[in-house]
Amino acid sequence: MKDVFISADSLITPFGMGSEVAFEQIKSGASAVQKHSNFKLSKNEFYASLIQESDEWFYGLNLDESFTRLEKLIILCLNQLISNEKIQITDRTLIVLSSTKGNVSVLENPNFSFPNERALLTSLTRKIEDYLELNNSIQIVSNACISGSLAIEFARRLLQTELYDDAIIIGADEISKFILSGFESFQAVSNEVCKPFDRDRTGINLGEAIAAVYLTQTPKNNSIKILGSGTYNDANHISGPSRTGEGLYRSIQKAMDNSPVKIDYISAHGTATPYNDEMESIAFHRMGFSEIPANSLKGYFGHTLGASGILETILGIKSLQNDVLIKSLGFENQGTTYPVNMIQKTKKQELKTFLKTASGFGGSNIATVFERVNV
């Protein structure tokens, strides 16, 4: 099978625009998760990372009020990637959108600015297609919180069939009352900055991000090769993962079958809920990976849902390119049955590979191995 590489990225987070900005912020230990009082989203104060966009960001993009906030941010992120990399979009360019809820917030608009049909993901993608004047339809991957990582693998496989020459994958979700109240109903939202894998973890923070990667079949300097991936559904419960880590264990096993290399570090899903972190620790233990340095980036960005797999892949790539292990913010005391070697201090270390894991509602799991290549 042909090799596929991540050659470029584009990122919008509460830290601002660009992956370099975000990486420098987390390297310094800064968190975008803050306490918010927003009664449009929740009657209670809550911790989350929210994007505060500026009108200046959209200058020259000709985005009127017919576009939702999320659509504007997606177009901005795509425009940054396309213009910075001088990407020529052709009929052989695949574009994939990863999102869990898309424009669901339009259903909460008391002014009825948008019809309910605008909440459909296909309505969102048509709006983007029309703006970019695309000949091909944007493909949609929406599979809970593995959506971002799964979209990357979906695109990689299509590139390997040689139906396409290159691909753009964009992950996007925003916080809405619907999403926040859903997690609150599970009593899964932490009343402080979350603590992945820690003994005293009390749940998740939610976050917003728009993240995009560009996949090619020809490496450039500092490109990252996608070595292997595996995805399995453990079919355990609509919201609870397998207690034995079976789905994630098999996903990692499959990813490693395709890429028998030494893993230098793990970018874990690490939501800071009791069940997710326990399940991941069991899967890592079963793989013999308990000693590999690991982190979760949820303490920096919260859980960005359909964007999380792409966001965390981009920042994992930055770690490889800069030979830096990022501290797992919020971790102090081992809090899982099987210890995980959580990174407790940001430090320099030579890196070549990393494993990205993700799990989500409905029993979905995915693991992907990435490697830095020199050309």
C-alpha positions as CSV (number, residue, x, y, z in Angstrom):
1,M,0.0,0.0,0.0
2,K,1.2,3.5,-0.7
3,D,2.5,5.7,2.1
4,V,0.4,8.7,3.2
5,F,1.8,11.7,5.0
6,I,0.5,14.6,7.0
7,S,2.2,17.5,5.3
8,A,0.5,20.6,6.8
9,D,-2.1,21.8,9.3
10,S,-4.3,24.6,10.3
11,L,-5.7,25.2,13.8
12,I,-8.1,27.6,15.6
13,T,-8.3,27.3,19.4
14,P,-9.0,29.6,22.3
15,F,-5.3,30.5,22.2
16,G,-5.8,32.0,18.7
17,M,-4.9,31.0,15.2
18,G,-2.2,28.5,14.3
19,S,-0.7,25.3,15.6
20,E,2.6,27.0,16.6
21,V,0.7,29.4,18.8
22,A,-1.2,26.6,20.5
23,F,2.0,24.5,20.9
24,E,4.0,27.3,22.5
25,Q,1.1,28.0,24.9
26,I,0.8,24.4,26.2
27,K,4.6,24.1,26.3
28,S,4.6,27.0,28.7
29,G,1.9,25.2,30.8
30,A,-1.0,27.6,29.9
31,S,-4.5,26.2,29.8
32,A,-7.4,27.5,27.7
33,V,-9.9,26.0,30.1
34,Q,-11.5,28.7,32.2
35,K,-14.6,29.2,34.4
36,H,-17.5,30.6,32.4
37,S,-20.9,32.1,33.3
38,N,-23.0,31.9,30.1
39,F,-26.7,31.3,30.8
40,K,-27.3,30.7,27.1
41,L,-25.2,27.5,27.6
42,S,-25.9,26.5,31.2
43,K,-27.7,27.8,34.3
44,N,-24.5,26.9,36.3
45,E,-21.0,28.2,36.1
46,F,-18.8,25.7,34.1
47,Y,-15.2,25.1,33.1
48,A,-14.6,25.0,29.3
49,S,-12.3,26.3,26.6
50,L,-14.2,28.6,24.3
51,I,-13.0,30.4,21.2
52,Q,-13.4,34.2,21.3
53,E,-13.2,35.0,17.6
54,S,-12.3,38.5,16.3
55,D,-14.0,40.2,13.4
56,E,-10.5,40.8,12.1
57,W,-10.0,37.1,11.5
58,F,-12.7,37.1,8.8
59,Y,-11.5,40.2,6.9
60,G,-11.8,39.6,3.2
61,L,-13.7,36.3,3.4
62,N,-17.1,37.7,2.5
63,L,-19.0,35.8,5.1
64,D,-22.5,37.3,5.7
65,E,-25.2,36.4,8.2
66,S,-26.3,33.5,6.1
67,F,-23.4,31.5,7.6
68,T,-23.5,30.1,11.1
69,R,-20.6,30.8,13.6
70,L,-19.3,27.3,13.1
71,E,-19.4,27.5,9.3
72,K,-17.5,30.8,9.4
73,L,-14.8,29.2,11.6
74,I,-14.5,26.2,9.3
75,I,-14.1,28.4,6.3
76,L,-11.5,30.5,8.1
77,C,-9.5,27.4,9.0
78,L,-9.7,25.9,5.5
79,N,-8.8,29.3,4.0
80,Q,-5.7,29.4,6.2
81,L,-4.6,25.9,5.2
82,I,-5.3,26.4,1.5
83,S,-3.6,29.8,1.2
84,N,-0.6,29.1,3.4
85,E,0.2,25.8,1.6
86,K,-0.9,27.0,-1.9
87,I,-3.1,24.0,-2.2
88,Q,-4.8,23.5,-5.6
89,I,-8.1,21.9,-5.0
90,T,-9.0,19.6,-8.0
91,D,-11.5,16.9,-8.7
92,R,-9.0,14.5,-7.2
93,T,-8.8,16.4,-3.8
94,L,-10.8,14.7,-1.1
95,I,-12.3,16.9,1.6
96,V,-13.6,15.3,4.8
97,L,-15.5,16.9,7.7
98,S,-15.4,15.4,11.1
99,S,-18.0,16.7,13.6
100,T,-20.2,15.2,16.3
101,K,-23.0,17.8,16.4
102,G,-22.2,20.4,13.7
103,N,-24.8,23.1,13.7
104,V,-27.0,21.7,16.4
105,S,-27.0,25.1,18.1
106,V,-29.3,26.5,15.5
107,L,-32.1,24.6,17.2
108,E,-31.5,26.7,20.3
109,N,-31.8,30.0,18.6
110,P,-34.9,31.8,19.9
111,N,-34.8,34.3,17.0
112,F,-35.2,31.5,14.5
113,S,-32.4,33.0,12.3
114,F,-31.9,29.7,10.6
115,P,-34.4,26.9,9.7
116,N,-34.1,23.7,11.6
117,E,-32.8,22.0,8.5
118,R,-29.6,23.9,8.9
119,A,-28.8,21.6,11.8
120,L,-28.1,18.8,9.4
121,L,-24.5,18.0,8.7
122,T,-25.3,17.8,5.0
123,S,-26.6,21.3,5.1
124,L,-23.4,22.5,6.7
125,T,-21.2,20.8,4.1
126,R,-23.3,22.1,1.2
127,K,-22.7,25.6,2.5
128,I,-19.0,25.0,2.5
129,E,-19.1,23.4,-0.9
130,D,-20.9,26.4,-2.4
131,Y,-18.5,28.8,-0.8
132,L,-15.4,27.0,-2.0
133,E,-17.0,26.2,-5.4
134,L,-16.2,22.5,-5.0
135,N,-17.1,19.9,-7.7
136,N,-16.8,17.0,-5.2
137,S,-19.1,16.6,-2.2
138,I,-17.5,16.9,1.2
139,Q,-17.5,13.5,2.9
140,I,-18.8,13.4,6.5
141,V,-17.4,11.3,9.3
142,S,-19.5,11.5,12.5
143,N,-18.7,8.7,14.9
144,A,-18.8,10.2,18.4
145,C,-15.4,11.2,19.8
146,I,-13.3,9.1,17.5
147,S,-14.6,11.1,14.5
148,G,-11.4,13.2,14.0
149,S,-9.0,10.3,14.1
150,L,-11.3,8.1,12.1
151,A,-11.6,10.8,9.4
152,I,-7.8,10.8,9.0
153,E,-7.8,7.0,8.6
154,F,-10.8,7.2,6.2
155,A,-8.9,9.7,4.1
156,R,-5.7,7.7,4.2
157,R,-7.4,4.6,2.9
158,L,-9.0,6.4,0.0
159,L,-5.7,7.9,-0.9
160,Q,-4.2,4.5,-1.0
161,T,-6.8,3.4,-3.5
162,E,-5.5,6.1,-5.8
163,L,-8.9,7.6,-6.3
164,Y,-7.5,10.8,-4.9
165,D,-4.2,12.6,-5.0
166,D,-4.5,14.5,-1.8
167,A,-6.9,15.2,1.0
168,I,-8.0,17.9,3.5
169,I,-9.6,16.7,6.8
170,I,-11.2,19.2,9.0
171,G,-12.6,18.6,12.5
172,A,-15.0,21.1,14.0
173,D,-17.4,21.4,17.0
174,E,-18.6,24.2,19.1
175,I,-20.1,24.1,22.6
176,S,-23.9,24.4,22.7
177,K,-26.6,24.1,25.4
178,F,-27.5,20.7,23.9
179,I,-24.0,19.4,24.2
180,L,-23.2,20.8,27.6
181,S,-26.6,19.7,29.2
182,G,-26.1,16.2,27.8
183,F,-22.8,15.8,29.6
184,E,-24.2,17.4,32.7
185,S,-27.0,14.9,32.7
186,F,-24.3,12.2,32.9
187,Q,-22.9,14.1,35.9
188,A,-19.6,13.9,33.9
189,V,-18.7,17.6,33.8
190,S,-15.9,18.6,36.2
191,N,-16.3,21.7,38.4
192,E,-12.6,22.4,38.0
193,V,-9.9,22.0,35.3
194,C,-10.0,18.3,34.5
195,K,-7.4,15.9,35.8
196,P,-6.9,13.0,33.3
197,F,-5.7,9.7,34.9
198,D,-5.5,11.4,38.3
199,R,-6.8,9.8,41.5
200,D,-9.0,12.8,42.2
201,R,-10.4,13.3,38.7
202,T,-14.1,14.3,38.7
203,G,-15.0,14.4,35.0
204,I,-14.5,16.3,31.7
205,N,-14.3,19.9,30.5
206,L,-15.7,20.6,27.1
207,G,-13.8,22.7,24.5
208,E,-14.0,24.3,21.1
209,A,-11.5,23.9,18.3
210,I,-11.3,23.9,14.5
211,A,-8.5,21.7,13.3
212,A,-7.4,20.7,9.8
213,V,-4.7,18.5,8.3
214,Y,-3.5,18.1,4.7
215,L,-2.7,14.5,3.5
216,T,-0.4,13.8,0.6
217,Q,1.3,10.9,-1.0
218,T,4.7,12.7,-1.3
219,P,6.6,13.6,1.9
220,K,8.1,17.0,2.5
221,N,10.7,18.0,5.0
222,N,9.3,17.3,8.5
223,S,6.3,15.4,7.1
224,I,4.7,12.8,9.3
225,K,4.0,9.3,8.0
226,I,0.8,7.5,9.1
227,L,2.2,4.1,9.8
228,G,-0.9,2.2,10.8
229,S,-4.3,2.4,12.3
230,G,-6.9,0.1,13.9
231,T,-10.5,0.7,14.9
232,Y,-12.8,-1.6,16.8
233,N,-16.2,-1.2,18.5
234,D,-16.4,-2.9,21.8
235,A,-20.3,-2.9,21.7
236,N,-20.4,-2.6,25.5
237,H,-22.8,0.3,26.2
238,I,-24.1,3.4,24.6
239,S,-22.0,5.6,26.8
240,G,-19.7,3.3,28.8
241,P,-16.5,1.7,27.5
242,S,-15.6,-2.0,27.8
243,R,-14.4,-2.7,31.4
244,T,-11.6,-4.8,29.9
245,G,-10.4,-2.2,27.4
246,E,-11.1,-4.8,24.7
247,G,-12.0,-2.4,21.8
248,L,-9.1,-0.1,22.4
249,Y,-6.7,-3.0,23.0
250,R,-7.6,-4.6,19.7
251,S,-7.4,-1.2,17.9
252,I,-3.8,-0.7,19.2
253,Q,-2.9,-4.2,18.3
254,K,-4.1,-3.7,14.8
255,A,-2.3,-0.4,14.5
256,M,0.9,-2.1,15.7
257,D,0.5,-5.0,13.3
258,N,0.7,-2.6,10.5
259,S,3.6,-0.7,12.1
260,P,5.9,-2.8,14.2
261,V,8.0,0.1,15.6
262,K,9.0,1.3,19.0
263,I,6.5,3.8,20.4
264,D,8.2,6.9,21.9
265,Y,5.1,8.3,23.6
266,I,1.3,8.0,23.7
267,S,-1.2,10.8,23.2
268,A,-4.1,9.3,25.1
269,H,-7.8,10.2,24.9
270,G,-7.7,10.9,28.6
271,T,-11.1,12.5,29.2
272,A,-10.7,12.5,33.1
273,T,-13.9,10.5,33.6
274,P,-13.6,7.4,35.9
275,Y,-14.4,4.9,33.2
276,N,-12.5,6.2,30.2
277,D,-9.2,6.6,32.0
278,E,-9.5,3.2,33.7
279,M,-10.3,1.5,30.4
280,E,-7.3,3.1,28.6
281,S,-5.0,2.1,31.4
282,I,-6.1,-1.5,31.1
283,A,-5.6,-1.4,27.3
284,F,-2.1,0.1,27.7
285,H,-1.3,-2.6,30.3
286,R,-2.5,-5.4,28.1
287,M,-0.3,-4.1,25.3
288,G,2.8,-3.8,27.6
289,F,2.8,0.0,27.1
290,S,2.5,1.0,30.8
291,E,6.0,2.4,30.9
292,I,5.8,4.5,27.7
293,P,5.5,8.2,28.5
294,A,1.9,9.4,28.0
295,N,-0.2,12.5,28.2
296,S,-3.7,13.8,27.8
297,L,-4.2,17.3,26.3
298,K,-7.7,17.6,27.8
299,G,-6.4,19.8,30.6
300,Y,-5.2,22.4,28.1
301,F,-8.2,22.4,25.6
302,G,-11.0,20.4,27.2
303,H,-12.7,17.7,25.1
304,T,-13.2,19.2,21.7
305,L,-15.4,16.3,20.5
306,G,-15.2,15.9,16.7
307,A,-12.1,18.1,16.5
308,S,-10.2,16.3,19.3
309,G,-8.6,13.6,17.3
310,I,-7.2,16.1,14.7
311,L,-6.3,18.7,17.3
312,E,-4.4,16.2,19.4
313,T,-2.8,14.6,16.3
314,I,-1.5,18.1,15.2
315,L,0.0,18.8,18.6
316,G,1.5,15.3,18.8
317,I,3.2,16.0,15.5
318,K,4.5,19.3,17.0
319,S,6.0,17.2,19.8
320,L,7.8,14.9,17.3
321,Q,9.0,17.8,15.2
322,N,10.3,19.7,18.3
323,D,11.5,16.7,20.3
324,V,9.4,17.8,23.3
325,L,7.2,15.8,25.6
326,I,4.3,17.9,26.9
327,K,3.3,17.6,30.6
328,S,-0.1,16.0,31.2
329,L,-1.8,18.9,32.9
330,G,-3.7,18.1,36.1
331,F,-2.0,14.8,36.8
332,E,-0.5,14.4,40.3
333,N,-1.4,11.0,41.7
334,Q,-1.9,7.6,39.9
335,G,-5.7,7.1,39.7
336,T,-6.1,3.9,37.7
337,T,-5.8,0.2,38.5
338,Y,-2.8,-0.1,36.2
339,P,-0.4,2.8,36.4
340,V,0.2,4.9,33.3
341,N,3.5,6.7,32.9
342,M,2.0,10.2,32.7
343,I,4.4,13.0,31.7
344,Q,4.7,15.2,34.8
345,K,7.1,17.8,33.4
346,T,7.5,19.2,29.9
347,K,10.9,18.2,28.7
348,K,13.1,17.7,25.7
349,Q,13.5,14.1,24.5
350,E,14.4,12.7,21.1
351,L,11.2,11.5,19.5
352,K,10.4,9.6,16.3
353,T,7.0,8.0,16.8
354,F,3.8,8.4,18.8
355,L,0.6,6.5,19.3
356,K,-2.7,8.4,19.3
357,T,-5.8,6.8,20.9
358,A,-9.4,7.9,21.0
359,S,-12.6,6.3,22.3
360,G,-16.2,7.4,22.2
361,F,-19.9,6.8,22.9
362,G,-21.3,3.7,21.4
363,G,-18.2,1.7,22.1
364,S,-16.0,3.2,19.4
365,N,-12.2,3.1,19.6
366,I,-9.3,3.9,17.3
367,A,-5.5,3.9,17.6
368,T,-3.1,5.4,15.1
369,V,0.7,5.3,14.9
370,F,2.7,8.3,13.4
371,E,6.3,8.5,12.5
372,R,8.6,11.5,11.7
373,V,10.4,11.0,8.4
374,N,13.4,12.7,6.9
375,V,13.5,13.6,3.2
